[in-house]
Amino acid sequence: MKQFDNRFEDIEELFDQADQDGDDFISLTEFRGLMVTLGRHTSEAIVASGFQEIDVNHDGRITFPEFRAWWLRR
């Protein structure tokens, strides 16, 4: 697995990998896949909680700015 750091390009690449359908958003299903890619096999409840935390405007999808802010905080 590739190591991702805090460079804008790396964060953007990770977001694009997670955005399986190419709609420029990460859905809950796509976020679940991202957690597996990152090696974090967690419960559905933890995944859902993490998704809600990142989805700052609570529209049911993660935008790139929301994702970038989360990535830089972690």
C-alpha positions in Angstrom: 0.0 0.0 0.0 1.3 3.5 -0.9 2.1 5.8 1.9 0.2 9.0 1.8 1.4 12.2 3.5 0.1 15.7 3.9 1.0 16.9 0.4 -1.9 18.3 -1.5 -1.3 15.9 -4.4 -1.3 12.9 -2.1 -4.5 13.9 -0.4 -6.1 14.5 -3.7 -5.0 11.1 -5.0 -6.4 9.4 -2.0 -9.7 11.2 -2.3 -9.9 10.3 -6.0 -9.2 6.6 -5.2 -12.0 6.6 -2.6 -14.4 8.3 -5.0 -15.2 5.1 -7.0 -18.0 6.6 -9.1 -16.2 9.8 -10.0 -18.9 12.2 -8.8 -16.4 14.3 -6.7 -17.9 13.1 -3.4 -17.2 10.3 -1.1 -20.3 8.4 -0.1 -20.6 6.3 3.1 -20.0 3.1 1.0 -16.9 4.6 -0.6 -15.7 5.8 2.9 -16.0 2.3 4.2 -13.8 1.1 1.3 -11.3 3.8 2.1 -11.0 2.6 5.7 -10.2 -0.9 4.4 -7.6 0.6 2.0 -6.0 2.4 4.9 -5.9 -0.8 6.9 -8.6 0.2 9.3 -11.0 -2.7 9.6 -13.5 -1.2 12.0 -17.1 -1.8 12.9 -19.9 -0.3 10.9 -20.8 2.0 13.8 -17.3 3.5 13.9 -17.2 3.9 10.2 -20.6 5.7 10.2 -19.5 7.9 13.2 -16.3 8.9 11.4 -18.2 9.6 8.2 -20.6 11.9 10.1 -17.6 13.7 11.8 -16.0 14.4 8.4 -19.2 15.4 6.7 -19.3 18.8 8.3 -22.3 20.2 6.4 -24.2 16.9 7.0 -25.3 16.4 3.4 -24.6 12.7 3.3 -21.4 13.0 1.3 -17.8 14.1 1.9 -16.4 16.8 -0.3 -12.7 17.2 -1.0 -12.4 20.3 1.3 -14.0 18.3 4.1 -11.8 15.3 3.4 -8.6 17.5 3.3 -9.4 19.1 6.6 -10.0 15.7 8.2 -6.8 14.3 6.7 -4.7 17.2 8.0 -6.2 16.9 11.5 -5.6 13.2 11.9 
